[in-house]
Amino acid sequence: MKRRHFLTCAMSALAAPAFAGKAGVTYEVTRSEEEWRAMLSDAEYRVMREEGTERAYTSPLNDEKRDGIFLCRGCDLPVYASDAKYDSGTGWPSFTDNLPGAIGTKEDRKLLMTRTECHCARCGSHLGHIFDDGPPPTGKRHCINGVSLTLQPS
């Protein structure tokens, strides 16, 4: 019975609907599911609206070296500055810090561990996760899905 109970609980946690932790939260930019699907590719929708993850080493933003500001693909909110970007070797664009007020966070327990999920503060789109293994000055690694961002070069 204990194994069955564990498996039932684990499957329930994995099947939880996207944005369940954001129930009752309203965002400045809101769109219907149809509007999101019309403006985003399937991969972008899966990551940004269903809290998915793109495959490691697939984002062209990994190799992006130009100066500028990275914007949320969902609403164009400036979320990361290029001077905070670094090569973490993980396969995803990584940043030491976000721009002030640009992201929200919540606890994510989907993979049977606790992580800090980050999302756009203006539209709620999933960006990635924040870990405590980054370089100075913050010691943080914002591990971000490239499909969630666009670069506005300076």
C-alpha positions as CSV (number, residue, x, y, z in Angstrom):
1,M,0.0,0.0,0.0
2,K,2.8,2.4,0.7
3,R,4.2,2.1,-2.8
4,R,0.8,2.6,-4.3
5,H,0.2,5.7,-2.2
6,F,3.6,7.1,-3.2
7,L,3.0,6.5,-6.9
8,T,-0.5,8.0,-6.7
9,C,0.8,11.1,-5.0
10,A,3.7,11.4,-7.4
11,M,1.5,11.1,-10.5
12,S,-1.0,13.6,-9.1
13,A,1.8,16.1,-8.6
14,L,3.0,15.6,-12.1
15,A,-0.5,16.0,-13.5
16,A,-1.2,19.2,-11.7
17,P,-2.4,21.9,-14.1
18,A,0.0,24.6,-15.3
19,F,-0.1,27.8,-13.3
20,A,-1.9,26.1,-10.4
21,G,0.3,28.1,-8.1
22,K,-0.9,31.3,-9.7
23,A,-4.5,30.8,-9.0
24,G,-6.2,34.1,-8.4
25,V,-3.2,36.1,-9.6
26,T,-3.9,38.7,-12.2
27,Y,-1.4,40.2,-14.6
28,E,-1.3,43.5,-16.4
29,V,-1.2,41.6,-19.8
30,T,-3.8,38.9,-20.2
31,R,-4.8,36.9,-23.3
32,S,-7.1,34.0,-23.9
33,E,-5.6,30.6,-24.7
34,E,-6.5,31.1,-28.3
35,E,-4.7,34.4,-28.4
36,W,-1.6,32.9,-26.8
37,R,-1.6,30.0,-29.3
38,A,-2.0,32.3,-32.2
39,M,1.0,34.4,-31.2
40,L,3.4,31.7,-30.0
41,S,4.9,28.6,-31.7
42,D,4.0,25.2,-30.2
43,A,7.4,25.1,-28.4
44,E,7.0,28.7,-27.1
45,Y,3.5,27.9,-25.9
46,R,4.6,24.7,-24.2
47,V,7.3,26.5,-22.3
48,M,5.7,29.8,-21.6
49,R,2.1,28.8,-20.9
50,E,2.5,25.2,-19.7
51,E,5.8,25.6,-17.8
52,G,7.7,23.3,-20.0
53,T,11.5,23.3,-20.7
54,E,13.2,23.5,-24.0
55,R,16.0,21.0,-24.8
56,A,19.4,22.0,-23.6
57,Y,21.8,23.5,-26.1
58,T,19.0,24.3,-28.6
59,S,18.6,28.0,-28.0
60,P,20.4,30.5,-30.3
61,L,20.5,32.8,-27.3
62,N,23.2,30.6,-25.8
63,D,25.6,32.1,-28.3
64,E,24.2,35.6,-28.2
65,K,26.9,38.1,-27.4
66,R,25.4,41.5,-28.4
67,D,24.7,44.2,-25.9
68,G,21.1,44.9,-25.2
69,I,18.0,44.0,-23.2
70,F,16.3,40.6,-23.2
71,L,12.5,41.0,-23.3
72,C,9.7,38.6,-22.4
73,R,8.4,37.1,-25.7
74,G,4.9,37.2,-24.3
75,C,4.6,41.0,-23.6
76,D,8.0,42.7,-24.4
77,L,8.7,43.5,-20.7
78,P,12.5,44.0,-20.3
79,V,13.5,41.2,-18.0
80,Y,17.3,40.7,-18.3
81,A,20.3,42.9,-19.3
82,S,23.0,41.5,-21.5
83,D,25.7,42.4,-19.0
84,A,24.1,39.9,-16.5
85,K,24.3,37.1,-19.1
86,Y,27.0,34.5,-18.8
87,D,27.9,31.0,-20.0
88,S,26.9,28.6,-17.3
89,G,27.7,25.5,-19.3
90,T,24.3,24.1,-18.6
91,G,22.8,24.5,-22.2
92,W,20.4,27.3,-21.4
93,P,20.9,31.1,-21.4
94,S,21.9,32.1,-17.9
95,F,21.9,35.4,-16.0
96,T,23.2,36.4,-12.6
97,D,20.2,38.7,-12.0
98,N,17.0,40.1,-13.5
99,L,16.0,43.7,-14.0
100,P,14.2,45.2,-11.0
101,G,10.5,44.2,-10.7
102,A,10.7,42.1,-13.9
103,I,10.0,38.6,-12.6
104,G,7.9,36.8,-10.1
105,T,8.8,33.6,-8.4
106,K,7.0,30.6,-6.9
107,E,8.0,27.2,-5.5
108,D,8.1,24.4,-8.1
109,R,8.0,20.8,-6.8
110,K,7.2,19.1,-10.2
111,L,10.4,17.0,-10.4
112,L,10.1,15.7,-6.8
113,M,12.5,18.4,-5.7
114,T,12.0,22.0,-4.7
115,R,13.1,24.6,-7.2
116,T,12.3,28.3,-7.7
117,E,10.4,28.9,-10.8
118,C,10.5,32.4,-12.3
119,H,7.9,34.0,-14.6
120,C,7.3,37.4,-16.2
121,A,5.8,39.9,-13.7
122,R,3.6,41.5,-16.4
123,C,2.1,38.5,-18.3
124,G,2.9,35.5,-16.1
125,S,4.8,33.6,-18.8
126,H,7.2,30.9,-17.5
127,L,10.8,31.9,-18.1
128,G,12.8,29.2,-16.2
129,H,14.3,28.6,-12.8
130,I,16.6,30.2,-10.4
131,F,19.4,28.3,-8.6
132,D,21.9,29.1,-5.9
133,D,25.0,28.0,-7.9
134,G,25.8,31.1,-9.9
135,P,28.8,33.4,-9.9
136,P,29.4,36.6,-8.0
137,P,28.0,39.1,-7.4
138,T,24.6,37.4,-6.7
139,G,25.6,33.7,-6.5
140,K,22.4,33.1,-8.5
141,R,21.9,31.3,-11.8
142,H,18.7,32.3,-13.6
143,C,18.5,29.4,-16.0
144,I,16.1,30.7,-18.7
145,N,14.4,29.1,-21.7
146,G,15.6,30.9,-24.7
147,V,12.2,30.6,-26.4
148,S,10.7,32.8,-23.6
149,L,13.0,35.8,-24.6
150,T,13.8,38.1,-27.5
151,L,16.8,40.4,-27.6
152,Q,16.5,44.1,-28.2
153,P,20.1,45.0,-29.2
154,S,21.4,48.4,-28.1
